[in-house]
Amino acid sequence: MLTLPPLSLYVHIPWCVQKCPYCDFNSHGQNGELPQQEYVDALIADLNHDLKYVQGRKLHSIFIGGGTPSLFDAAQIKRLLNHVSQVIPFKENIEITMEANPGTLEHDDFEAYCHAGITRLSIGVQSFSSDKLNLLGRIHDEDEAKVAAQKALNAGYQSFNLDLMHGLPNQSFAEAMADIDTAAALSPPHLSWYQLTIEQNTLFHSRPPQLPDDEALWEIYEQGQKKLAALGYEQYEISAYAKPGFQCQHNINYWQFGDYLGIGCGAHGKVTLLGENKILRTVKIKHPKGYLAAEDYNFETTEVIMEDRALEYLMNRFRLMSPIPKTEFEQRTGLSRDVLITGINSAKEKLLLTESVDHWELTPKGKLFVNELLSQFC
């Protein structure tokens, strides 16, 4: 039976100092002074339009992403969070994450954002190699990245994350391992470590850089996994590693097919309408000029039809390393677990999945070949 899952909030701030050549997110290079007051006004109005989706729930988590949210003043972030707390009650000890770029953070801002209500920072380091940072179009250097992590550690946040990429242009095995060692020495409770991929509509797609070959990529991944485990980081999601108790609760809610409101330019949301037995996906107006001029911020609302619910759930849930409760599948999709019998049996035969009375669980092989696992349910 379909039930209401936890509710999160995603806030998109679309501006960056400059667009990175690998980035396919909805982001725009800064051109002059940012309309901070006007944009937060629009975010507040956007949220107010979506309050019908709350349905009596407390807010599980908030994630402010971009773009580069740390381009906005702490006072504007505080004004936004104050309004959110007034219209949606917060769960006790709510996790509130903000993405930050080391090149846009002044040292005093760390405590200011913490006082504004941010409980967790996610710092986009990507690499500690000046050469690789230049190739990636990043505006910070190795020292700024280290200072940002050290300031986050000392500023009173409950947690912080460092974003790292591997498989970078001309990256050697030693360089990839050195990035992990440097990051771990800064004591982040959480690390995101993921391979650079070339996406359409990016500069790297039109002018592809020289990337490591498949054999080199596999060695980096395999040995990097071992190194992270030896350093005390548990892989709980395909590209996320955390010390015990420091997993990102917002992202876990995503991958468990929870609900989230999405506000801001191009923000995506997913909501369950219990009374109508519907699951909806929402998308907001993408371009800042159109968004700021709008009265209705919604660009598109589509229903996740019954025939698609099982695969959409699995596409999200298979990102997590934890066992999958069969009751969770039924509660999040409104479907009987029996609709998966054929796919489950096929996945078990291929040694991609195991099954107990109450759970399904990915095997080590299944965790490596998620696309093959998903194909059993198509």
N, C-alpha and C positions, 0 to 999 in steps of 0.2 A: 504493500500500500504506500502511495506517495505521501511523504511527510515533509515538513518545512526543515531544510538544513540550516546550519549556521549562516549568518549574513555578514559579509564583509563590504568594504567600500574601497574602490579604486579611484584615485584622483590623478588626472593627467595634466601636467604642465608642459607645454610643447616646445618651449624655446631652449636653444643651446647657444653657446658662444659661436660655435661653428659646427657644421654637419660632418660627422665622421664618415670616411669612405666605405665602411662596411655596414653602416646602420640603415635598416629599413623600417625603423619605428617612425611614427608620426611626429617628426621633430623639425624645427625651423631655426635657421641661424638668426641670432639676435641682430636686429638692425635698429640701433638707437635705443632709447629708454623703453623698458618694458611697461605695458599697461597693467601693473600689478593690482591696483585698486579695482580697475574695471573688470579684470579677469576673475578676481576673487568674488566680486559681486555676481558675476555670471555663474561661477561655480555654486554659489549659495542658491541662486535661483534654479539652477539645473537640479540640484539636490532636492529642493522643495517640490519640484515637479515629480520626482521619483518616490516621494514618501509613501505613496499608495502601495509600493512593493514591500514595505517593511513588515507589515502584518503582525505587529506586536512583538517583534524580536528585538533583542539587544544586539549591538554591533560587536562582532567577534574580533575584527581587526581592520586597520586602515593602512593602505599603501599609497604613498604619493610618489608617482613616477614621471618619466618624461622621455625625451627632453632632459633638462637639468633643473629640477626643482630648487636646488640650492642657489639659483639665480634670484629667487624671491626672498624678500626680507623675512626675518623671523616674525616680525609683527604681523605681516599678512598671513603667514602660516598659522599663527596663533588665532587670528580673527576667524579664519576658516574653521579651525578645529573647535573653537568655542561655539560657533553656530551648529556644527555637526552634533556636538554634545547636547545642545539645547533641544534638537528636534528628534534625535535618536538616542536612547539610553545606551551607555557603554557597558559592556561586560567588565567585570572586575579584572584589573590588571591587563587591560586591552593592549595589544601590540600595535604600535603606530610607527610605521617605517617611512623614511624619506630617502630617496636616492640622492647622492651627492657626487660631484666631480671635484677631485682634489685641487684642480686649477681654478675653482670658483669659490673656494671656502677660505675666508679669513679666519684666523685662529680664534678670535673672540666669538665667531658665529656658532661654534660648537655648543657652548653653554647656552647661548640664546635660543637655539632650536630646541634644546633639551627643555628649557623653561617654557617654551611655546607649547610643549606637549608631545614632541617626538620622543619615542622611547627606544628607537632602533635606527641606526644609519646603515645604508647600503652604499659603499664607496666604490665608484667605478675606476679601479686601478688598471685592469687589463694586463699590464706587464710592469716589471721593474727595470726593464732594459730601455735606455734612452733611444736606442736605434729602433726598437720595435714600437715604442710610443710614437715616434715620428712617422713611421710607416702607417700606423693606425690613425693618424691625424689627431692624436690626443693633445690637449693644451697644457698638460702638466708634465713634470719630469719625475725622475726616480725619487729625488729628495722630497718633493711636494707630496708624493704618494705616501712615503714613510711618515712624514709629519702629520698628514691627515689621519692615518691610522693611530698614531700615538696620541693625538689630541682626542680622538673618539674614545680611546681606552680610558682617558683621564677625565672625560667631561660628564660622567654620571649616567650614561646610557645603560639600559638593561642589557643591550647586546649591540654588536655591529657586524656587518658583513663586508668582506672584500671580494670584488668581482675580478676574476682572473680568466684570461683566455689562453688556450694552447693551440698548437698547429698554426702559428703565426707565420707571416712571410719569412722565408729563409731561416726559420727557427730550428736550432739544433736540439738534440735530446738534452744536452747539458744545460742549455739556456732555459728550457721548459722546467727542468727539475730545480734550477736555481730560483726561478720565480716562486715555486711552491715553498722552498726553504726560506726565502726572504719574507714571504707573506706570513708563514707560520711563526717566524721570529717576532712578529708584531702582535701576536696573541689574539687574533680575531676569534670570537666564539663560533663564527660561521664563515665558510668559504663557498663561493660559487665558482666552479671550475669547469669550463666548457670549451668545446672546440670551435674555432672560427669557421663559419660557413659563409659561402658567397651567395648573397641573396639578390634577387632581381631588383631593379630600380635603385641600385647603389652604384657608386663610382667603381668599386671593386668588380662589379659585374661587367661593366663596360671596359674596364682596364684591369683584367685579372692579374693579381700578384703571383709570384712563384711560391707555392705552398709546399710543405713537406710531402713526400709520397706516402702511399697507404701504409707501407711497411714501417716507415718512421713514425707515422701518426699512431699506429697500433702500439709501438714500443713506448711512446710518450704516454699513451693512455694507460697501458697495463702497468708500467712502473710507477706512474703518477698515482694510480689507485693504491698501490702498495705503500707508497711513501705517505700519502694522506692518512691511511689507516694506522701506520706506525706512529704518526704524529698525534694520534688520538681523535681524528676526525672520522665520524661515522657517515657513510653515504646513505642518505635517507630518500633521495630523489635522484633522477638521472644525472643531474649536474650540480647537486647541492650536498654539502658536507658540513657537519656540525659537531661541536663538542656536546656531550650529553646534556639535554635540557634546553638546547639553544636552536632547535629547528625553527624555521620561519613558519609561524602559524598561519599567516596570510596565504602563503603559497600552498601549504598543506590543504587549506580549505578549497582552493582552486582545484587541486588534483583529486580531491575527494568528491568532486562534483557538487560542492557547496554553492551557495548563492553569493552574488556580489553586485552591488550597484556600481555603475561606471559613470563618472562625471568628468567633464572637460573635453577638449578637442579630440575627436576620434575615439573616445573611451568606449570600451566594450563592457557590457554587463550581462549577467545571467541570473534570472529570477524564476522562482517557482510560485505559481498561483494555485494554491491548494484547493480553493473552492471550485475552480474551473478545471482542475486536473490538467494544467498546462505548465510547460516550461518554455520561457521566452528568452531570446537573446536580443540585446539592444545595442545600437551603435549611435554615437552622438556625432554632430556635425564636425567635419575633420579640420577645416581650415580656420585659423584663429580669427580672421576678419569676418567670416560668415558666422562663426560661433558667437563672437562678441556682439554682432548685430541682431542675433536671433531672439525671438520670443519663445519659440519652441525649439529646444536644443536637440530633439531626437531626429536622427537621420533615417534610421531603419529599425523596425522591430519584426523579428521572425520567430515563428514557433518551432521548437524542436519536436517534430512529430513522433508518434509512438514508434514508427519503424526505425527511427534514427537514434532513439534514446539509448539503447544498449551500447551501440558502437561509440557514441559520444562519451558515455560514461567510461568505457574501457580505454579510449584514447587518452583520457585524463588520468585515470586511476593507475594505469600501467606505468606511469612515470615514477610512482612511489615504490619503494623497496619493501614496504610493510605488507603483511598478509591482507587479503581483501575479504571482509566479512560478507557473507551472502546476504545477510539482512540489510547491509548498507546498500548493496545493489538494488534491492527491492524498494527501500525507502527513498532512494535518490532518483529512481527512474519510474516508480509505480508499476514495474513489470515483475512477473514471476521469474525466479531464478531458472526455471525450466527452459526459458527461451534461449539459454546459453548452452544447453546440454551438448548439442552437436559440435559447437566450437570448442567447448571445454574438453570433450573427448579427443578431438583432433589435436589440440595443444598438448594434452597429456601423452598421446602417442608419440609426438615429436619431442618429448622431454622438455617442453617449454614451460610447463605448469604442473603443479601438484594440487591435490584436492583432499580436504578433510571434511568432516561432517558439517562444520560451520564456516570454513574458509577456503579460498583459493590462494595459491602463492606462486609467484614467479620462481622458476629455477635459476641458477646462475646462467644457464644458456638463454633462458627467456629474458633475463635482464639485459643481455648483450644483443639480442635479436628481437627487439620490441616490434619492429615493423612486421617481421614474419609472424610473431605472435598475434598481432592485430588482424593479419590476413586470414586467420582461421575463423574469424567472426564476420567476414565480409560476404 
